[in-house]
């Protein structure tokens, strides 16, 4: 079953500030639901984080501990970070976008993927969980930036 869920929220700060925090993999565990650890396991071709870099995340999702690797497919700060899974229990595509808005920044997270054989029976529950999680991610991102 295909999953395609999007959440958005206006955060009262400039895109450079919001994206600067959200696009830094070292903060993943602070605002992203279920993420326990994140590690830069492959640097970008130009070094550090950027196009081609890979981040390995350990998370808890639907009561299971999972490990997955996201590869940066597009990187245009402060506007866009697009990542695709290259290892993990299911194919996944995660896009963060940050656009100027009269109220600050329109922050958006989109998650696309397939529930895969491991989660196929739980696909409807999984879609609801993803929708809920990314909504909470944006809420927690705003809270973190307000501190």
ABEGO torsion letter per residue (X at the ends): XBBBBBBBBBBABBAAAAAAAAABAAAAAAABBGBABBBBABBBAAEEBEBGBBBBBBBBBGGBBBBBBBBBABBBOAABBBBBBABEABBBBBBBBBBBBAAGBBBBBBBBEBAEAAAAAAAAAAAAAAAAAAAAAAAAAAAAAAX
